[in-house]
Amino acid sequence: MTSANLPVDWHAQELLLLHEVMKLVGRSLSPEPVLREMLHLMSELLGLNRGRIVLVDDDDHQQARIHLAYGLTAAERRRGRYSPGEGITGRVLAGGQAIIVQDIDADPLFLFRSVRREQLPEDTVAFLALPIEVDGRVAGVLACHRIRSRRRRLTDDLAVLRTLATLTGQLLQLERLVQAQTAQLQARNAALTRALDSASARYGLIGRSPALLQALGELERVSQSQATVLLLGESGTGKELFARAVHLASGRRDQPFIKVNCSAIPDTLFESELFGHERGAFTGATQARPGWFEQAHGGTIFLDEIGELPLAMQAKLLRTLQEGTLVRLGGQREIRIDVRLVAATNRDLAQEAAVGRFRQDLYYRLNVVPIRLPSLRERREDIRDLALHFVNRANQAHQRNVHLAADALQRLERLDWPGNIRELGNVIERLVLLADQAVVHASDLGRFLPDAPGAPDTEPGAPRAVTPGAPLVRDYLSAQSHDARQLSHALALHGGNQSRAAQSLGLTLRQFSYRLRKAGLR
């Protein structure tokens, strides 16, 4: 028996094909070399000729074309264009089911579009076409010709082709994931580069808006003087960072920077904390202790929320600022200090002084160089850079890998942020910790945003964000406060969980159940 007449070990041929294809899988991020060799081996080892991979166009989903082929000329590949439902290939695209044509001459649906009949063998030719799925959708077709009289079972060919079609879909899906992540990383790196390159990212202050640059300009002009600086503005605008910037821009940058939050000190401890105490000055004072002013000697002291300072302490602070000396609690000796004061408040100190809640002489002593810090709604062009900074910081702190899509950044820029930079930072940290996917889009932001003025309108029944640690206070609501559509929407949103649905609407479980019954939903 000649070698030409020896029986073919088809099982060995199949294993060889799969082995050679899998060897190529890990060598390139592009699937094309793997798929091109796969079509070649289908023909050489199994006799599945003129194999082609037809893919739906990215720009026009109503058109598909031959993307890769083996045994077809360039002209034949160009002719291979199909609409869903058109011919055998189009029907596989539209229906997602494999189609086997036993005899292409006997099937009126076969188009002979790519390869003319005269270019094919005179034998009976079959055509096999199988769907290629990516992300659960039909993205293309794997097809080939087959001589029907071959000594190999059709079912064996179909089994191999199903495996190869599945592998093709997985390779194409992997390529799309890599391309999407690469594009996202490139966009993120470009945004971070812009933020890092920003000329206004000085002293840890991120932004390039005119309002911020004006405040920075004023800060730098007075930094080399010894004048007291009063930082004014809403809560959360970054007063501590500005105070530290005053210190870093001055000749005192190598000396201590002491920050004191006046609103966090009990009235009975103010004098001891600020000016220190001697041993035995009060019960428990077992040893002398220098206060914050002494610890800041030669450097800068930052008194935040200075409007909270009791009137009795205001008089002692004024004397210390005027004389450059202090006396510890329980002491007799004057201690000379050299300290530059930066104060901050979100109150209107002029109004407070006018009604007697703040000493006028201290106000005039503090109001030497007032610098107003802009709110975040006055510097919307900085929100993108700040958000990216907070995302990067939160990812590093919590070992996460969450990023903001372009539409999410645009939505953040439209908000008013009554809590300013502090609020933005808290929202971003919450988002990084709780996000379900690596890339957060605008449609995903709703559950992370506060229910505050300036936030975009939400759908009826959508969950309202609650500030961590804030008491949950429910306003009085009438029995008609929510209609059936809102109740149903809240239930669907929370998977039928009535407790969570009730909480999202600001109702108790009892109130929610009563409204369900009244609306006929129970």
Secondary structure, 3 states (H helix, E strand, C coil): CCHHHCCCCHHHHHHHHHHHHHHHHCCCCCCHHHHHHHHHHHHHHHCCEEEEEEEECCCCCCCEEEEEECCCCHHHHHHCEECCCCHHHHHHHHHCCCEEECCCCCCCCCCCCCCCHHHCCCCCEEEEEEEEEECCEEEEEEEEEEECCCCCCHHHHHHHHHHHHHHHHHHHHHHHHHHHHHHHHHHHHHHHHHHHHCCCCECCECCCCHHHHHHHHHHHHHCCCCCCEEEECCCCCCHHHHHHHHHHCCCCCCCCEEEEEHHHCCHHHHHHHHHCECCCCCCCCCCCECCHHHHCCCCEEEEECHHHCCHHHHHHHHHHHHHCEEECECCCCEEECCCEEEEEECCCHHHHHHCCCCCHHHHHHHCCEEEECCCHHHCHHHHHHHHHHHHHHHHHHHCCCCEECHHHHHHHHHCCCCCHHHHHHHHHHHHHHHCCCCEECHHHCHHHCECCCCCCCCCCCCCCECCCCCCCCCCCCCCCCCCHHHHHHHHHHCCCCHHHHHHHCCCCHHHHHHHHHHCCCC
